[in-house]
């Protein structure tokens, strides 16, 4: 049965399909924030709620100025407008867990004119090396040292994976390799994990503070920086915040700032239809037509943003001939028998991709 015949069924069962083609991940708990507290007094709860709101806005925008946007003044004054529930969790540390309502939160940010990053984000494989006085340790999946890294990634809305840190990976995950401008060695060892992005962090304690140099590769694009924190947990949070702020501009969509485009995707099937719908959700993607295994979407977003988003599912761009501009006949010119021809408006820019 062809994709056209599946499309109606796909629309009905879209919610039940959760697997992704490609390696991007849907961040779970994106609208749930945990903030440490010192007790459960009303003042402490209010302050922690404000911090949780700031954390959420940073997760969704990657913009350090966004929490102070004047358009959010009413929400900052009364965050309960967008909170569905909250409660305290025993520690250590004791935390206030705040669940924000996705619908009303998104509406509030859009009204403020803020660019937003959807829940579908590039998976990140993190090579993290800690230097101690007695030696170095590569943080592996399942180790105690992985806990602060995972908490920091969740706090900043990033889908983080960690290597197993077996003997072969410990040989690769050295300080020189993690600080090298050439990621070849790390990329070769990372292939087994099928992540979208590669993060290399070399951390050490100096003068009572933890400091780190980090590098991030997503495709051919590289970001780098340094961070510091009072302890390993604070350092991990600082690194993940910086990574969020570097990645977000490639994927955020600002309301009303982007032109409508037509996007054609080839090689469709039911599972890919579900995946594509999630990928295009931040761009307001709406199916326009289906022809065999090809589907045409109308989307709102810049070409660069769309390319970055579709790359998460490993779609490949297809070079195509521009759509011809049809001639539109008009009324005959006065005194003549040959009708004049006026050019039609230029067609909406169109991108073509295939699985």
DODREN-51953 format. One record per residue (C-alpha): residue in one letter; residue number from 0; x, y, z. Coordinates in steps of 0.02 Angstrom, whole numbers, plus 50000, padded with zeros to 5 digits. Example, Ala and Ser with C-alpha at 12.3 -4.5 7.8 and 13.67 -1.06 7.14 Angstrom:
+---+-----+-------+-------+-------+
| r |   k |     x |     y |     z |
+---+-----+-------+-------+-------+
| a |   0 | 50615 | 49775 | 50390 |
| s |   1 | 50684 | 49947 | 50357 |
+---+-----+-------+-------+-------+
This chain:
+---+-----+-------+-------+-------+
| r |   k |     x |     y |     z |
+---+-----+-------+-------+-------+
| x |   0 | 50000 | 50000 | 50000 |
| x |   1 | 50072 | 50170 | 49951 |
| x |   2 | 50105 | 50319 | 50062 |
| x |   3 | 49953 | 50413 | 49995 |
| x |   4 | 49839 | 50273 | 50057 |
| x |   5 | 49926 | 50273 | 50225 |
| x |   6 | 49915 | 50460 | 50252 |
| x |   7 | 49739 | 50464 | 50324 |
| x |   8 | 49779 | 50322 | 50444 |
| x |   9 | 49942 | 50409 | 50487 |
| x |  10 | 49850 | 50568 | 50537 |
| x |  11 | 49742 | 50466 | 50656 |
| x |  12 | 49887 | 50370 | 50734 |
| x |  13 | 50020 | 50505 | 50735 |
| x |  14 | 50014 | 50526 | 50923 |
| x |  15 | 50056 | 50342 | 50951 |
| x |  16 | 50215 | 50346 | 50846 |
| x |  17 | 50365 | 50392 | 50951 |
| x |  18 | 50517 | 50322 | 50861 |
| x |  19 | 50626 | 50442 | 50762 |
| x |  20 | 50711 | 50413 | 50597 |
| x |  21 | 50882 | 50485 | 50627 |
| x |  22 | 50963 | 50522 | 50794 |
| x |  23 | 50882 | 50682 | 50857 |
| x |  24 | 50791 | 50660 | 51022 |
| x |  25 | 50633 | 50733 | 51095 |
| x |  26 | 50684 | 50807 | 51262 |
| x |  27 | 50577 | 50733 | 51400 |
| x |  28 | 50520 | 50843 | 51542 |
| x |  29 | 50562 | 51001 | 51446 |
| x |  30 | 50429 | 51099 | 51542 |
| x |  31 | 50471 | 51027 | 51713 |
| x |  32 | 50602 | 51121 | 51815 |
| x |  33 | 50687 | 51072 | 51977 |
| x |  34 | 50767 | 51210 | 52081 |
| x |  35 | 50863 | 51182 | 52245 |
| x |  36 | 50786 | 51265 | 52398 |
| x |  37 | 50831 | 51300 | 52579 |
| x |  38 | 50671 | 51253 | 52665 |
| x |  39 | 50488 | 51271 | 52616 |
| x |  40 | 50447 | 51446 | 52675 |
| x |  41 | 50335 | 51554 | 52563 |
| x |  42 | 50482 | 51670 | 52527 |
| x |  43 | 50595 | 51527 | 52476 |
| x |  44 | 50458 | 51452 | 52368 |
| x |  45 | 50429 | 51618 | 52280 |
| x |  46 | 50613 | 51643 | 52245 |
| x |  47 | 50634 | 51465 | 52183 |
| x |  48 | 50482 | 51485 | 52070 |
| x |  49 | 50560 | 51640 | 51991 |
| x |  50 | 50723 | 51544 | 51963 |
| x |  51 | 50624 | 51401 | 51885 |
| x |  52 | 50539 | 51522 | 51766 |
| x |  53 | 50707 | 51595 | 51715 |
| x |  54 | 50776 | 51420 | 51688 |
| x |  55 | 50628 | 51371 | 51578 |
| x |  56 | 50639 | 51528 | 51471 |
| x |  57 | 50824 | 51497 | 51444 |
| x |  58 | 50788 | 51316 | 51395 |
| x |  59 | 50660 | 51368 | 51267 |
| x |  60 | 50752 | 51516 | 51192 |
| x |  61 | 50939 | 51499 | 51225 |
| x |  62 | 50938 | 51688 | 51247 |
| x |  63 | 51013 | 51754 | 51411 |
| x |  64 | 50914 | 51915 | 51392 |
| x |  65 | 50747 | 51828 | 51365 |
| x |  66 | 50697 | 51808 | 51550 |
| x |  67 | 50698 | 51998 | 51569 |
| x |  68 | 50597 | 52029 | 51411 |
| x |  69 | 50466 | 52164 | 51450 |
| x |  70 | 50334 | 52056 | 51368 |
| x |  71 | 50352 | 51931 | 51510 |
| x |  72 | 50325 | 52058 | 51649 |
| x |  73 | 50149 | 51996 | 51689 |
| x |  74 | 50208 | 51815 | 51695 |
| x |  75 | 50354 | 51860 | 51808 |
| x |  76 | 50234 | 51950 | 51925 |
| x |  77 | 50118 | 51799 | 51931 |
| x |  78 | 50201 | 51638 | 51868 |
| x |  79 | 50050 | 51537 | 51925 |
| x |  80 | 49968 | 51586 | 51760 |
| x |  81 | 50075 | 51457 | 51669 |
| x |  82 | 50106 | 51330 | 51809 |
| x |  83 | 50005 | 51169 | 51812 |
| x |  84 | 50076 | 51100 | 51975 |
| x |  85 | 50223 | 51108 | 52094 |
| x |  86 | 50288 | 51021 | 52248 |
| x |  87 | 50440 | 50992 | 52356 |
| x |  88 | 50554 | 50840 | 52343 |
| x |  89 | 50666 | 50781 | 52484 |
| x |  90 | 50853 | 50792 | 52457 |
| x |  91 | 50989 | 50814 | 52474 |
| x |  92 | 50972 | 50937 | 52401 |
| x |  93 | 50790 | 50977 | 52433 |
| x |  94 | 50711 | 51044 | 52274 |
| x |  95 | 50554 | 51131 | 52216 |
| x |  96 | 50483 | 51040 | 52064 |
| x |  97 | 50381 | 51153 | 51951 |
| x |  98 | 50277 | 51088 | 51805 |
| x |  99 | 50240 | 51225 | 51680 |
| x | 100 | 50094 | 51205 | 51559 |
| x | 101 | 50167 | 51190 | 51383 |
| x | 102 | 50022 | 51273 | 51293 |
| x | 103 | 50005 | 51429 | 51399 |
| x | 104 | 50194 | 51444 | 51417 |
| x | 105 | 50220 | 51441 | 51229 |
| x | 106 | 50082 | 51568 | 51204 |
| x | 107 | 50160 | 51685 | 51331 |
| x | 108 | 50331 | 51676 | 51248 |
| x | 109 | 50257 | 51702 | 51075 |
| x | 110 | 50159 | 51854 | 51135 |
| x | 111 | 50324 | 51923 | 51199 |
| x | 112 | 50397 | 51899 | 51025 |
| x | 113 | 50528 | 51774 | 51084 |
| x | 114 | 50610 | 51649 | 50968 |
| x | 115 | 50582 | 51471 | 51030 |
| x | 116 | 50673 | 51306 | 51015 |
| x | 117 | 50563 | 51151 | 51002 |
| x | 118 | 50580 | 50991 | 51103 |
| x | 119 | 50661 | 50898 | 50958 |
| x | 120 | 50846 | 50931 | 50985 |
| x | 121 | 51013 | 50860 | 50927 |
| x | 122 | 51078 | 50716 | 51032 |
| x | 123 | 51247 | 50755 | 51109 |
| x | 124 | 51384 | 50630 | 51151 |
| x | 125 | 51487 | 50702 | 51292 |
| x | 126 | 51670 | 50656 | 51317 |
| x | 127 | 51708 | 50728 | 51489 |
| x | 128 | 51878 | 50710 | 51570 |
| x | 129 | 51910 | 50763 | 51751 |
| x | 130 | 52089 | 50796 | 51809 |
| x | 131 | 52128 | 50760 | 51991 |
| x | 132 | 52289 | 50771 | 52090 |
| x | 133 | 52307 | 50582 | 52081 |
| x | 134 | 52265 | 50569 | 51896 |
| x | 135 | 52128 | 50588 | 51764 |
| x | 136 | 51959 | 50504 | 51747 |
| x | 137 | 51847 | 50492 | 51594 |
| x | 138 | 51664 | 50500 | 51647 |
| x | 139 | 51569 | 50351 | 51581 |
| x | 140 | 51387 | 50303 | 51571 |
| x | 141 | 51333 | 50223 | 51735 |
| x | 142 | 51473 | 50299 | 51840 |
| x | 143 | 51437 | 50409 | 51990 |
| x | 144 | 51520 | 50554 | 51899 |
| x | 145 | 51386 | 50545 | 51765 |
| x | 146 | 51248 | 50602 | 51883 |
| x | 147 | 51293 | 50788 | 51890 |
| x | 148 | 51318 | 50790 | 51702 |
| x | 149 | 51146 | 50715 | 51669 |
| x | 150 | 51063 | 50831 | 51793 |
| x | 151 | 51146 | 50982 | 51712 |
| x | 152 | 51096 | 50926 | 51538 |
| x | 153 | 50915 | 50902 | 51593 |
| x | 154 | 50919 | 51071 | 51682 |
| x | 155 | 50971 | 51155 | 51520 |
| x | 156 | 50859 | 51054 | 51404 |
| x | 157 | 50992 | 50951 | 51314 |
| x | 158 | 50983 | 50765 | 51268 |
| x | 159 | 51154 | 50706 | 51330 |
| x | 160 | 51231 | 50536 | 51303 |
| x | 161 | 51393 | 50474 | 51381 |
| x | 162 | 51516 | 50344 | 51317 |
| x | 163 | 51544 | 50182 | 51411 |
| x | 164 | 51722 | 50237 | 51453 |
| x | 165 | 51789 | 50062 | 51424 |
| x | 166 | 51976 | 50032 | 51403 |
| x | 167 | 51978 | 50077 | 51219 |
| x | 168 | 51883 | 50238 | 51249 |
| x | 169 | 51996 | 50286 | 51395 |
| x | 170 | 52143 | 50275 | 51275 |
| x | 171 | 52054 | 50397 | 51158 |
| x | 172 | 51977 | 50512 | 51290 |
| x | 173 | 52138 | 50598 | 51342 |
| x | 174 | 52170 | 50781 | 51379 |
| x | 175 | 52265 | 50813 | 51215 |
| x | 176 | 52125 | 50733 | 51112 |
| x | 177 | 51987 | 50827 | 51203 |
| x | 178 | 52076 | 50993 | 51178 |
| x | 179 | 52131 | 50959 | 51000 |
| x | 180 | 52056 | 51063 | 50859 |
| x | 181 | 52047 | 50902 | 50757 |
| x | 182 | 51904 | 50791 | 50820 |
| x | 183 | 51948 | 50643 | 50708 |
| x | 184 | 52001 | 50527 | 50849 |
| x | 185 | 51846 | 50564 | 50953 |
| x | 186 | 51730 | 50552 | 50803 |
| x | 187 | 51798 | 50382 | 50757 |
| x | 188 | 51768 | 50317 | 50933 |
| x | 189 | 51595 | 50399 | 50939 |
| x | 190 | 51520 | 50314 | 50786 |
| x | 191 | 51447 | 50172 | 50890 |
| x | 192 | 51334 | 50296 | 50982 |
| x | 193 | 51251 | 50377 | 50829 |
| x | 194 | 51239 | 50550 | 50909 |
| x | 195 | 51211 | 50712 | 50814 |
| x | 196 | 51339 | 50818 | 50905 |
| x | 197 | 51506 | 50787 | 50990 |
| x | 198 | 51552 | 50877 | 51151 |
| x | 199 | 51729 | 50870 | 51221 |
| x | 200 | 51760 | 50939 | 51396 |
| x | 201 | 51925 | 50941 | 51492 |
| x | 202 | 51897 | 50992 | 51673 |
| x | 203 | 52017 | 51022 | 51817 |
| x | 204 | 52016 | 51097 | 51991 |
| x | 205 | 52120 | 51254 | 52013 |
| x | 206 | 52123 | 51370 | 52162 |
| x | 207 | 51969 | 51295 | 52242 |
| x | 208 | 51866 | 51313 | 52082 |
| x | 209 | 51828 | 51191 | 51943 |
| x | 210 | 51870 | 51253 | 51769 |
| x | 211 | 51847 | 51176 | 51598 |
| x | 212 | 51883 | 51201 | 51415 |
| x | 213 | 51749 | 51134 | 51299 |
| x | 214 | 51724 | 51107 | 51113 |
| x | 215 | 51565 | 51061 | 51020 |
| x | 216 | 51549 | 50995 | 50843 |
| x | 217 | 51382 | 50982 | 50752 |
| x | 218 | 51413 | 50931 | 50572 |
| x | 219 | 51547 | 51045 | 50503 |
| x | 220 | 51513 | 51184 | 50628 |
| x | 221 | 51616 | 51204 | 50785 |
| x | 222 | 51588 | 51300 | 50947 |
| x | 223 | 51712 | 51319 | 51090 |
| x | 224 | 51728 | 51405 | 51257 |
| x | 225 | 51776 | 51393 | 51439 |
| x | 226 | 51675 | 51382 | 51599 |
| x | 227 | 51699 | 51376 | 51786 |
| x | 228 | 51602 | 51329 | 51942 |
| x | 229 | 51619 | 51309 | 52128 |
| x | 230 | 51606 | 51120 | 52112 |
| x | 231 | 51582 | 50988 | 51978 |
| x | 232 | 51393 | 51008 | 51976 |
| x | 233 | 51406 | 51197 | 51952 |
| x | 234 | 51536 | 51174 | 51816 |
| x | 235 | 51427 | 51048 | 51724 |
| x | 236 | 51281 | 51169 | 51730 |
| x | 237 | 51389 | 51311 | 51664 |
| x | 238 | 51449 | 51204 | 51518 |
| x | 239 | 51275 | 51144 | 51473 |
| x | 240 | 51205 | 51320 | 51481 |
| x | 241 | 51341 | 51380 | 51362 |
| x | 242 | 51305 | 51236 | 51242 |
| x | 243 | 51119 | 51276 | 51245 |
| x | 244 | 51153 | 51458 | 51204 |
| x | 245 | 51269 | 51412 | 51059 |
| x | 246 | 51151 | 51282 | 50983 |
| x | 247 | 50985 | 51370 | 51004 |
| x | 248 | 51010 | 51508 | 50872 |
| x | 249 | 51023 | 51374 | 50738 |
| x | 250 | 50851 | 51304 | 50778 |
| x | 251 | 50743 | 51438 | 50860 |
| x | 252 | 50595 | 51509 | 50765 |
| x | 253 | 50539 | 51687 | 50800 |
| x | 254 | 50353 | 51721 | 50775 |
| x | 255 | 50317 | 51824 | 50620 |
| x | 256 | 50501 | 51847 | 50574 |
| x | 257 | 50514 | 51714 | 50439 |
| x | 258 | 50436 | 51700 | 50268 |
| x | 259 | 50322 | 51559 | 50213 |
| x | 260 | 50406 | 51426 | 50107 |
| x | 261 | 50356 | 51267 | 50018 |
| x | 262 | 50456 | 51114 | 50070 |
| x | 263 | 50453 | 50953 | 49969 |
| x | 264 | 50513 | 50792 | 50049 |
| x | 265 | 50539 | 50633 | 49948 |
| x | 266 | 50544 | 50452 | 50003 |
| x | 267 | 50400 | 50465 | 50126 |
| x | 268 | 50314 | 50326 | 50221 |
| x | 269 | 50202 | 50322 | 50374 |
| x | 270 | 50341 | 50319 | 50504 |
| x | 271 | 50434 | 50459 | 50417 |
| x | 272 | 50274 | 50561 | 50408 |
| x | 273 | 50263 | 50554 | 50597 |
| x | 274 | 50446 | 50604 | 50614 |
| x | 275 | 50431 | 50746 | 50489 |
| x | 276 | 50278 | 50815 | 50578 |
| x | 277 | 50376 | 50828 | 50741 |
| x | 278 | 50526 | 50907 | 50655 |
| x | 279 | 50420 | 51040 | 50570 |
| x | 280 | 50309 | 51079 | 50720 |
| x | 281 | 50413 | 51232 | 50771 |
| x | 282 | 50392 | 51300 | 50594 |
| x | 283 | 50203 | 51280 | 50590 |
| x | 284 | 50220 | 51145 | 50456 |
| x | 285 | 50058 | 51104 | 50364 |
| x | 286 | 50043 | 50969 | 50231 |
| x | 287 | 49983 | 51040 | 50065 |
| x | 288 | 49982 | 50891 | 49948 |
| x | 289 | 50044 | 50713 | 49926 |
| x | 290 | 50104 | 50635 | 49763 |
| x | 291 | 50165 | 50456 | 49779 |
| x | 292 | 50305 | 50456 | 49907 |
| x | 293 | 50323 | 50646 | 49899 |
| x | 294 | 50241 | 50768 | 50017 |
| x | 295 | 50230 | 50957 | 50006 |
| x | 296 | 50229 | 51061 | 50167 |
| x | 297 | 50202 | 51246 | 50194 |
| x | 298 | 50318 | 51306 | 50331 |
| x | 299 | 50372 | 51469 | 50411 |
| x | 300 | 50558 | 51484 | 50440 |
| x | 301 | 50723 | 51536 | 50365 |
| x | 302 | 50813 | 51421 | 50244 |
| x | 303 | 50959 | 51399 | 50364 |
| x | 304 | 50843 | 51354 | 50509 |
| x | 305 | 50751 | 51225 | 50405 |
| x | 306 | 50913 | 51147 | 50344 |
| x | 307 | 50978 | 51134 | 50522 |
| x | 308 | 50817 | 51056 | 50584 |
| x | 309 | 50802 | 50930 | 50442 |
| x | 310 | 50984 | 50879 | 50462 |
| x | 311 | 50936 | 50806 | 50632 |
| x | 312 | 50841 | 50668 | 50540 |
| x | 313 | 50981 | 50645 | 50413 |
| x | 314 | 50879 | 50713 | 50268 |
| x | 315 | 50980 | 50761 | 50115 |
| x | 316 | 50945 | 50916 | 50012 |
| x | 317 | 50901 | 50887 | 49830 |
| x | 318 | 50953 | 51012 | 49699 |
| x | 319 | 50804 | 51052 | 49588 |
| x | 320 | 50752 | 51163 | 49447 |
| x | 321 | 50662 | 51320 | 49505 |
| x | 322 | 50476 | 51315 | 49473 |
| x | 323 | 50430 | 51403 | 49309 |
| x | 324 | 50336 | 51567 | 49320 |
| x | 325 | 50173 | 51548 | 49223 |
| x | 326 | 50112 | 51685 | 49109 |
| x | 327 | 49944 | 51762 | 49151 |
| x | 328 | 49842 | 51830 | 49005 |
| x | 329 | 49755 | 51997 | 49032 |
| x | 330 | 49633 | 52103 | 48934 |
| x | 331 | 49685 | 52156 | 48757 |
| x | 332 | 49775 | 52321 | 48743 |
| x | 333 | 49662 | 52460 | 48681 |
| x | 334 | 49669 | 52471 | 48491 |
| x | 335 | 49758 | 52303 | 48470 |
| x | 336 | 49706 | 52124 | 48446 |
| x | 337 | 49848 | 52035 | 48537 |
| x | 338 | 49824 | 52016 | 48724 |
| x | 339 | 49963 | 52077 | 48837 |
| x | 340 | 50044 | 51953 | 48954 |
| x | 341 | 50089 | 52000 | 49132 |
| x | 342 | 50209 | 51895 | 49234 |
| x | 343 | 50134 | 51807 | 49383 |
| x | 344 | 50203 | 51843 | 49557 |
| x | 345 | 50361 | 51747 | 49597 |
| x | 346 | 50324 | 51576 | 49672 |
| x | 347 | 50356 | 51543 | 49856 |
| x | 348 | 50537 | 51485 | 49880 |
| x | 349 | 50545 | 51297 | 49884 |
| x | 350 | 50667 | 51176 | 49965 |
| x | 351 | 50680 | 50992 | 49918 |
| x | 352 | 50744 | 50854 | 50030 |
| x | 353 | 50744 | 50665 | 50027 |
| x | 354 | 50765 | 50527 | 50155 |
+---+-----+-------+-------+-------+
